[in-house]
């Protein structure tokens, strides 16, 4: 069972294409996010009805409902989108396409905050009409000095780097570097693979963004190990 969360404007294609490309079945729920106040109630109602009609023609048992958030209070809108994601049943799929900007931006912020709870994030292109999975970064990670310094070393490599190589460059024991890498991997800041008993590590998009915000060089890292 999936819960699909998607903003909806007057153009329903950005909603339906994303959901149909991903795949739906009769046990799924679709939550269409709209502003609490509409500028054109008739067109908005028609768009929602069109989505309901199309999806229910394909899967008659599918549940489609509207979730409204305030357009004039950004913090409240973000928190209500957060509540929507936190209370959704089953695997969660968020489509970040279409809809009023007043809804799309709060939903995007909430989606980034709950990235670990979401199965997939989809985007519909207005340019080529393709649906693509969006790899949003995890912005919730916090690191102490040791793992942060190890991440900075990993980020300094253009490709993957081995744990023995990281140990040679640092003043820490191999067991310490291994522990740091395990922490970074659990936080989604690096990926790792094992080859001939040697672990090779690569920084992820989330790791790159973490360094961009918190310091990219070992000399910039301060705090407790």
ChimeraX commands (.cxc) that place a marker at each C-alpha (Angstrom):
marker #1 position 0.00,0.00,0.00 radius 0.5
marker #1 position 1.19,3.48,-0.91 radius 0.5
marker #1 position 0.13,6.98,-0.03 radius 0.5
marker #1 position 0.82,9.40,-2.87 radius 0.5
marker #1 position 1.11,13.05,-1.88 radius 0.5
marker #1 position 0.96,15.62,-4.66 radius 0.5
marker #1 position 0.15,19.31,-5.00 radius 0.5
marker #1 position -2.38,20.06,-7.69 radius 0.5
marker #1 position -3.04,23.20,-9.71 radius 0.5
marker #1 position -5.25,23.53,-12.75 radius 0.5
marker #1 position -3.06,21.28,-14.91 radius 0.5
marker #1 position -3.72,17.68,-13.89 radius 0.5
marker #1 position -1.07,16.10,-16.13 radius 0.5
marker #1 position 1.73,16.78,-13.66 radius 0.5
marker #1 position -0.22,14.78,-11.07 radius 0.5
marker #1 position -1.56,11.89,-13.12 radius 0.5
marker #1 position 1.57,11.23,-15.19 radius 0.5
marker #1 position 3.75,10.95,-12.09 radius 0.5
marker #1 position 1.36,8.58,-10.32 radius 0.5
marker #1 position 0.64,6.41,-13.34 radius 0.5
marker #1 position 4.31,6.13,-14.28 radius 0.5
marker #1 position 5.11,5.05,-10.72 radius 0.5
marker #1 position 2.19,2.61,-10.61 radius 0.5
marker #1 position -0.97,2.55,-8.51 radius 0.5
marker #1 position -3.32,-0.11,-7.20 radius 0.5
marker #1 position -6.71,-0.22,-5.49 radius 0.5
marker #1 position -5.31,-0.13,-1.94 radius 0.5
marker #1 position -3.46,3.13,-2.51 radius 0.5
marker #1 position -4.40,6.58,-1.25 radius 0.5
marker #1 position -3.85,9.81,-3.16 radius 0.5
marker #1 position -3.71,13.06,-1.18 radius 0.5
marker #1 position -3.97,16.18,-3.34 radius 0.5
marker #1 position -2.55,19.23,-1.60 radius 0.5
marker #1 position -4.27,22.55,-2.28 radius 0.5
marker #1 position -4.23,26.04,-0.73 radius 0.5
marker #1 position -6.89,26.61,1.90 radius 0.5
marker #1 position -8.10,29.60,-0.14 radius 0.5
marker #1 position -8.67,29.17,-3.87 radius 0.5
marker #1 position -8.45,31.93,-6.49 radius 0.5
marker #1 position -10.68,29.99,-8.89 radius 0.5
marker #1 position -12.86,27.45,-7.12 radius 0.5
marker #1 position -14.43,26.12,-10.30 radius 0.5
marker #1 position -11.18,25.36,-12.10 radius 0.5
marker #1 position -9.68,23.86,-8.93 radius 0.5
marker #1 position -12.70,21.63,-8.38 radius 0.5
marker #1 position -12.61,20.55,-12.03 radius 0.5
marker #1 position -8.92,19.62,-11.75 radius 0.5
marker #1 position -9.52,17.51,-8.64 radius 0.5
marker #1 position -12.54,15.82,-10.28 radius 0.5
marker #1 position -10.48,15.05,-13.39 radius 0.5
marker #1 position -7.78,13.36,-11.31 radius 0.5
marker #1 position -10.36,11.37,-9.35 radius 0.5
marker #1 position -12.11,10.28,-12.54 radius 0.5
marker #1 position -8.96,9.17,-14.33 radius 0.5
marker #1 position -7.42,7.30,-11.41 radius 0.5
marker #1 position -10.68,5.60,-10.46 radius 0.5
marker #1 position -11.22,4.49,-14.04 radius 0.5
marker #1 position -7.94,2.62,-13.73 radius 0.5
marker #1 position -8.31,1.52,-10.10 radius 0.5
marker #1 position -11.95,1.91,-8.95 radius 0.5
marker #1 position -11.09,1.34,-5.27 radius 0.5
marker #1 position -8.36,3.94,-5.04 radius 0.5
marker #1 position -8.97,6.70,-2.50 radius 0.5
marker #1 position -8.49,10.31,-3.66 radius 0.5
marker #1 position -8.93,13.21,-1.25 radius 0.5
marker #1 position -7.90,16.84,-0.86 radius 0.5
marker #1 position -5.68,18.19,1.92 radius 0.5
marker #1 position -5.72,21.97,2.33 radius 0.5
marker #1 position -2.94,24.08,3.84 radius 0.5
marker #1 position -2.81,27.85,4.50 radius 0.5
marker #1 position -1.23,29.95,1.75 radius 0.5
marker #1 position -0.45,33.00,3.91 radius 0.5
marker #1 position 1.52,31.43,6.79 radius 0.5
marker #1 position 4.64,29.64,5.57 radius 0.5
marker #1 position 5.66,28.09,8.91 radius 0.5
marker #1 position 2.18,26.72,9.54 radius 0.5
marker #1 position 2.03,25.40,5.98 radius 0.5
marker #1 position 5.34,23.55,6.42 radius 0.5
marker #1 position 4.22,22.04,9.72 radius 0.5
marker #1 position 0.90,20.90,8.26 radius 0.5
marker #1 position 2.71,19.27,5.34 radius 0.5
marker #1 position 5.01,17.62,7.89 radius 0.5
marker #1 position 1.98,16.29,9.76 radius 0.5
marker #1 position 0.54,14.98,6.51 radius 0.5
marker #1 position 3.72,13.03,5.75 radius 0.5
marker #1 position 4.16,11.76,9.32 radius 0.5
marker #1 position 0.63,10.38,9.53 radius 0.5
marker #1 position 0.44,8.91,6.02 radius 0.5
marker #1 position -0.17,5.17,5.86 radius 0.5
marker #1 position 2.02,2.67,4.06 radius 0.5
marker #1 position 4.96,3.60,1.83 radius 0.5
marker #1 position 5.00,7.31,1.02 radius 0.5
marker #1 position 5.59,8.72,-2.46 radius 0.5
marker #1 position 5.72,12.51,-2.88 radius 0.5
marker #1 position 5.35,14.21,-6.25 radius 0.5
marker #1 position 6.88,17.70,-6.30 radius 0.5
marker #1 position 5.25,18.92,-9.50 radius 0.5
marker #1 position 2.57,21.45,-10.26 radius 0.5
marker #1 position 0.31,23.24,-7.86 radius 0.5
marker #1 position 0.48,26.73,-6.45 radius 0.5
marker #1 position 3.94,27.86,-5.27 radius 0.5
marker #1 position 2.30,28.65,-1.92 radius 0.5
marker #1 position 1.79,24.88,-1.55 radius 0.5
marker #1 position 4.74,23.47,-3.46 radius 0.5
marker #1 position 7.44,25.24,-1.44 radius 0.5
marker #1 position 6.15,24.20,2.02 radius 0.5
marker #1 position 5.64,20.64,0.79 radius 0.5
marker #1 position 9.20,20.57,-0.57 radius 0.5
marker #1 position 10.65,21.77,2.75 radius 0.5
marker #1 position 8.62,19.18,4.69 radius 0.5
marker #1 position 9.65,16.46,2.24 radius 0.5
marker #1 position 13.34,17.27,2.75 radius 0.5
marker #1 position 12.87,17.18,6.52 radius 0.5
marker #1 position 11.21,13.74,6.32 radius 0.5
marker #1 position 13.41,12.34,3.54 radius 0.5
marker #1 position 14.21,9.16,5.46 radius 0.5
marker #1 position 10.52,8.30,5.84 radius 0.5
marker #1 position 9.70,8.64,2.14 radius 0.5
marker #1 position 10.06,5.82,-0.37 radius 0.5
marker #1 position 10.33,7.96,-3.47 radius 0.5
marker #1 position 10.19,11.60,-4.59 radius 0.5
marker #1 position 8.98,12.28,-8.12 radius 0.5
marker #1 position 9.17,15.26,-10.43 radius 0.5
marker #1 position 7.34,15.92,-13.69 radius 0.5
marker #1 position 9.22,17.95,-16.29 radius 0.5
marker #1 position 7.42,20.80,-18.05 radius 0.5
marker #1 position 10.20,20.71,-20.66 radius 0.5
marker #1 position 10.10,17.14,-21.94 radius 0.5
marker #1 position 7.10,15.67,-20.11 radius 0.5
marker #1 position 9.20,13.01,-18.37 radius 0.5
marker #1 position 8.72,11.79,-14.81 radius 0.5
marker #1 position 11.98,11.44,-12.90 radius 0.5
marker #1 position 12.88,10.40,-9.39 radius 0.5
marker #1 position 14.39,13.28,-7.42 radius 0.5
marker #1 position 17.25,12.45,-5.07 radius 0.5
marker #1 position 16.70,15.15,-2.46 radius 0.5
marker #1 position 19.49,15.47,0.12 radius 0.5
marker #1 position 19.05,14.53,3.75 radius 0.5
marker #1 position 19.33,17.81,5.67 radius 0.5
marker #1 position 18.83,16.35,9.15 radius 0.5
marker #1 position 22.32,14.89,9.79 radius 0.5
marker #1 position 24.50,16.25,12.58 radius 0.5
marker #1 position 28.13,15.20,13.08 radius 0.5
marker #1 position 30.75,15.52,15.77 radius 0.5
marker #1 position 34.27,16.58,14.84 radius 0.5
marker #1 position 35.71,13.13,14.09 radius 0.5
marker #1 position 33.12,11.93,11.52 radius 0.5
marker #1 position 32.99,15.46,10.08 radius 0.5
marker #1 position 36.74,15.43,9.45 radius 0.5
marker #1 position 36.51,11.99,7.87 radius 0.5
marker #1 position 33.70,13.19,5.62 radius 0.5
marker #1 position 35.84,16.16,4.60 radius 0.5
marker #1 position 38.65,13.77,3.63 radius 0.5
marker #1 position 36.25,11.64,1.60 radius 0.5
marker #1 position 34.83,14.73,-0.06 radius 0.5
marker #1 position 38.32,15.76,-1.09 radius 0.5
marker #1 position 38.53,12.79,-3.47 radius 0.5
marker #1 position 37.06,12.97,-6.95 radius 0.5
marker #1 position 36.17,9.27,-6.79 radius 0.5
marker #1 position 35.86,6.59,-4.14 radius 0.5
marker #1 position 38.52,6.19,-1.48 radius 0.5
marker #1 position 39.45,3.17,0.63 radius 0.5
marker #1 position 39.46,3.05,4.41 radius 0.5
marker #1 position 43.21,2.19,4.45 radius 0.5
marker #1 position 43.84,5.33,2.38 radius 0.5
marker #1 position 41.77,7.43,4.79 radius 0.5
marker #1 position 43.65,5.93,7.74 radius 0.5
marker #1 position 47.00,6.86,6.19 radius 0.5
marker #1 position 45.88,10.47,5.77 radius 0.5
marker #1 position 44.48,10.82,9.27 radius 0.5
marker #1 position 45.93,10.62,12.76 radius 0.5
marker #1 position 43.29,8.11,13.81 radius 0.5
marker #1 position 43.34,4.34,14.06 radius 0.5
marker #1 position 41.71,2.24,11.35 radius 0.5
marker #1 position 39.00,1.19,13.82 radius 0.5
marker #1 position 38.17,4.86,14.44 radius 0.5
marker #1 position 37.94,5.67,10.73 radius 0.5
marker #1 position 35.79,2.57,10.21 radius 0.5
marker #1 position 33.46,3.74,12.97 radius 0.5
marker #1 position 33.26,7.20,11.37 radius 0.5
marker #1 position 32.45,5.69,7.98 radius 0.5
marker #1 position 29.72,3.52,9.52 radius 0.5
marker #1 position 28.19,6.65,11.07 radius 0.5
marker #1 position 28.38,8.55,7.79 radius 0.5
marker #1 position 26.86,5.65,5.88 radius 0.5
marker #1 position 23.98,5.36,8.36 radius 0.5
marker #1 position 23.28,9.08,7.88 radius 0.5
marker #1 position 23.29,8.74,4.10 radius 0.5
marker #1 position 26.31,11.01,3.71 radius 0.5
marker #1 position 28.43,8.33,2.03 radius 0.5
marker #1 position 27.95,5.02,0.27 radius 0.5
marker #1 position 30.32,2.12,0.76 radius 0.5
marker #1 position 31.17,-1.12,-1.00 radius 0.5
marker #1 position 33.37,-4.04,0.01 radius 0.5
marker #1 position 35.94,-5.54,-2.33 radius 0.5
marker #1 position 38.49,-8.16,-1.26 radius 0.5
marker #1 position 37.92,-7.24,2.40 radius 0.5
marker #1 position 38.62,-3.58,1.70 radius 0.5
marker #1 position 35.85,-1.02,2.06 radius 0.5
marker #1 position 35.65,1.77,-0.51 radius 0.5
marker #1 position 33.69,4.92,0.26 radius 0.5
marker #1 position 32.07,7.57,-1.94 radius 0.5
marker #1 position 30.46,10.81,-0.80 radius 0.5
marker #1 position 26.76,11.30,-1.65 radius 0.5
marker #1 position 24.79,14.38,-2.67 radius 0.5
marker #1 position 23.70,14.72,0.96 radius 0.5
marker #1 position 27.33,14.55,2.07 radius 0.5
marker #1 position 28.39,17.19,-0.45 radius 0.5
marker #1 position 25.63,19.53,0.72 radius 0.5
marker #1 position 26.52,18.90,4.37 radius 0.5
marker #1 position 30.11,19.98,3.67 radius 0.5
marker #1 position 28.97,22.99,1.67 radius 0.5
marker #1 position 26.97,24.18,4.68 radius 0.5
marker #1 position 29.22,23.05,7.54 radius 0.5
marker #1 position 32.78,23.26,6.20 radius 0.5
marker #1 position 34.48,21.43,3.36 radius 0.5
marker #1 position 38.04,21.11,4.66 radius 0.5
marker #1 position 39.46,19.31,7.66 radius 0.5
marker #1 position 40.91,22.60,8.91 radius 0.5
marker #1 position 37.41,24.11,9.00 radius 0.5
marker #1 position 36.01,21.41,11.26 radius 0.5
marker #1 position 35.78,22.25,14.94 radius 0.5
marker #1 position 33.99,20.66,17.84 radius 0.5
marker #1 position 34.15,17.48,19.91 radius 0.5
marker #1 position 35.44,14.23,18.52 radius 0.5
marker link #1:1,2 radius 0.2
marker link #1:2,3 radius 0.2
marker link #1:3,4 radius 0.2
marker link #1:4,5 radius 0.2
marker link #1:5,6 radius 0.2
marker link #1:6,7 radius 0.2
marker link #1:7,8 radius 0.2
marker link #1:8,9 radius 0.2
marker link #1:9,10 radius 0.2
marker link #1:10,11 radius 0.2
marker link #1:11,12 radius 0.2
marker link #1:12,13 radius 0.2
marker link #1:13,14 radius 0.2
marker link #1:14,15 radius 0.2
marker link #1:15,16 radius 0.2
marker link #1:16,17 radius 0.2
marker link #1:17,18 radius 0.2
marker link #1:18,19 radius 0.2
marker link #1:19,20 radius 0.2
marker link #1:20,21 radius 0.2
marker link #1:21,22 radius 0.2
marker link #1:22,23 radius 0.2
marker link #1:23,24 radius 0.2
marker link #1:24,25 radius 0.2
marker link #1:25,26 radius 0.2
marker link #1:26,27 radius 0.2
marker link #1:27,28 radius 0.2
marker link #1:28,29 radius 0.2
marker link #1:29,30 radius 0.2
marker link #1:30,31 radius 0.2
marker link #1:31,32 radius 0.2
marker link #1:32,33 radius 0.2
marker link #1:33,34 radius 0.2
marker link #1:34,35 radius 0.2
marker link #1:35,36 radius 0.2
marker link #1:36,37 radius 0.2
marker link #1:37,38 radius 0.2
marker link #1:38,39 radius 0.2
marker link #1:39,40 radius 0.2
marker link #1:40,41 radius 0.2
marker link #1:41,42 radius 0.2
marker link #1:42,43 radius 0.2
marker link #1:43,44 radius 0.2
marker link #1:44,45 radius 0.2
marker link #1:45,46 radius 0.2
marker link #1:46,47 radius 0.2
marker link #1:47,48 radius 0.2
marker link #1:48,49 radius 0.2
marker link #1:49,50 radius 0.2
marker link #1:50,51 radius 0.2
marker link #1:51,52 radius 0.2
marker link #1:52,53 radius 0.2
marker link #1:53,54 radius 0.2
marker link #1:54,55 radius 0.2
marker link #1:55,56 radius 0.2
marker link #1:56,57 radius 0.2
marker link #1:57,58 radius 0.2
marker link #1:58,59 radius 0.2
marker link #1:59,60 radius 0.2
marker link #1:60,61 radius 0.2
marker link #1:61,62 radius 0.2
marker link #1:62,63 radius 0.2
marker link #1:63,64 radius 0.2
marker link #1:64,65 radius 0.2
marker link #1:65,66 radius 0.2
marker link #1:66,67 radius 0.2
marker link #1:67,68 radius 0.2
marker link #1:68,69 radius 0.2
marker link #1:69,70 radius 0.2
marker link #1:70,71 radius 0.2
marker link #1:71,72 radius 0.2
marker link #1:72,73 radius 0.2
marker link #1:73,74 radius 0.2
marker link #1:74,75 radius 0.2
marker link #1:75,76 radius 0.2
marker link #1:76,77 radius 0.2
marker link #1:77,78 radius 0.2
marker link #1:78,79 radius 0.2
marker link #1:79,80 radius 0.2
marker link #1:80,81 radius 0.2
marker link #1:81,82 radius 0.2
marker link #1:82,83 radius 0.2
marker link #1:83,84 radius 0.2
marker link #1:84,85 radius 0.2
marker link #1:85,86 radius 0.2
marker link #1:86,87 radius 0.2
marker link #1:87,88 radius 0.2
marker link #1:88,89 radius 0.2
marker link #1:89,90 radius 0.2
marker link #1:90,91 radius 0.2
marker link #1:91,92 radius 0.2
marker link #1:92,93 radius 0.2
marker link #1:93,94 radius 0.2
marker link #1:94,95 radius 0.2
marker link #1:95,96 radius 0.2
marker link #1:96,97 radius 0.2
marker link #1:97,98 radius 0.2
marker link #1:98,99 radius 0.2
marker link #1:99,100 radius 0.2
marker link #1:100,101 radius 0.2
marker link #1:101,102 radius 0.2
marker link #1:102,103 radius 0.2
marker link #1:103,104 radius 0.2
marker link #1:104,105 radius 0.2
marker link #1:105,106 radius 0.2
marker link #1:106,107 radius 0.2
marker link #1:107,108 radius 0.2
marker link #1:108,109 radius 0.2
marker link #1:109,110 radius 0.2
marker link #1:110,111 radius 0.2
marker link #1:111,112 radius 0.2
marker link #1:112,113 radius 0.2
marker link #1:113,114 radius 0.2
marker link #1:114,115 radius 0.2
marker link #1:115,116 radius 0.2
marker link #1:116,117 radius 0.2
marker link #1:117,118 radius 0.2
marker link #1:118,119 radius 0.2
marker link #1:119,120 radius 0.2
marker link #1:120,121 radius 0.2
marker link #1:121,122 radius 0.2
marker link #1:122,123 radius 0.2
marker link #1:123,124 radius 0.2
marker link #1:124,125 radius 0.2
marker link #1:125,126 radius 0.2
marker link #1:126,127 radius 0.2
marker link #1:127,128 radius 0.2
marker link #1:128,129 radius 0.2
marker link #1:129,130 radius 0.2
marker link #1:130,131 radius 0.2
marker link #1:131,132 radius 0.2
marker link #1:132,133 radius 0.2
marker link #1:133,134 radius 0.2
marker link #1:134,135 radius 0.2
marker link #1:135,136 radius 0.2
marker link #1:136,137 radius 0.2
marker link #1:137,138 radius 0.2
marker link #1:138,139 radius 0.2
marker link #1:139,140 radius 0.2
marker link #1:140,141 radius 0.2
marker link #1:141,142 radius 0.2
marker link #1:142,143 radius 0.2
marker link #1:143,144 radius 0.2
marker link #1:144,145 radius 0.2
marker link #1:145,146 radius 0.2
marker link #1:146,147 radius 0.2
marker link #1:147,148 radius 0.2
marker link #1:148,149 radius 0.2
marker link #1:149,150 radius 0.2
marker link #1:150,151 radius 0.2
marker link #1:151,152 radius 0.2
marker link #1:152,153 radius 0.2
marker link #1:153,154 radius 0.2
marker link #1:154,155 radius 0.2
marker link #1:155,156 radius 0.2
marker link #1:156,157 radius 0.2
marker link #1:157,158 radius 0.2
marker link #1:158,159 radius 0.2
marker link #1:159,160 radius 0.2
marker link #1:160,161 radius 0.2
marker link #1:161,162 radius 0.2
marker link #1:162,163 radius 0.2
marker link #1:163,164 radius 0.2
marker link #1:164,165 radius 0.2
marker link #1:165,166 radius 0.2
marker link #1:166,167 radius 0.2
marker link #1:167,168 radius 0.2
marker link #1:168,169 radius 0.2
marker link #1:169,170 radius 0.2
marker link #1:170,171 radius 0.2
marker link #1:171,172 radius 0.2
marker link #1:172,173 radius 0.2
marker link #1:173,174 radius 0.2
marker link #1:174,175 radius 0.2
marker link #1:175,176 radius 0.2
marker link #1:176,177 radius 0.2
marker link #1:177,178 radius 0.2
marker link #1:178,179 radius 0.2
marker link #1:179,180 radius 0.2
marker link #1:180,181 radius 0.2
marker link #1:181,182 radius 0.2
marker link #1:182,183 radius 0.2
marker link #1:183,184 radius 0.2
marker link #1:184,185 radius 0.2
marker link #1:185,186 radius 0.2
marker link #1:186,187 radius 0.2
marker link #1:187,188 radius 0.2
marker link #1:188,189 radius 0.2
marker link #1:189,190 radius 0.2
marker link #1:190,191 radius 0.2
marker link #1:191,192 radius 0.2
marker link #1:192,193 radius 0.2
marker link #1:193,194 radius 0.2
marker link #1:194,195 radius 0.2
marker link #1:195,196 radius 0.2
marker link #1:196,197 radius 0.2
marker link #1:197,198 radius 0.2
marker link #1:198,199 radius 0.2
marker link #1:199,200 radius 0.2
marker link #1:200,201 radius 0.2
marker link #1:201,202 radius 0.2
marker link #1:202,203 radius 0.2
marker link #1:203,204 radius 0.2
marker link #1:204,205 radius 0.2
marker link #1:205,206 radius 0.2
marker link #1:206,207 radius 0.2
marker link #1:207,208 radius 0.2
marker link #1:208,209 radius 0.2
marker link #1:209,210 radius 0.2
marker link #1:210,211 radius 0.2
marker link #1:211,212 radius 0.2
marker link #1:212,213 radius 0.2
marker link #1:213,214 radius 0.2
marker link #1:214,215 radius 0.2
marker link #1:215,216 radius 0.2
marker link #1:216,217 radius 0.2
marker link #1:217,218 radius 0.2
marker link #1:218,219 radius 0.2
marker link #1:219,220 radius 0.2
marker link #1:220,221 radius 0.2
marker link #1:221,222 radius 0.2
marker link #1:222,223 radius 0.2
marker link #1:223,224 radius 0.2
marker link #1:224,225 radius 0.2
view
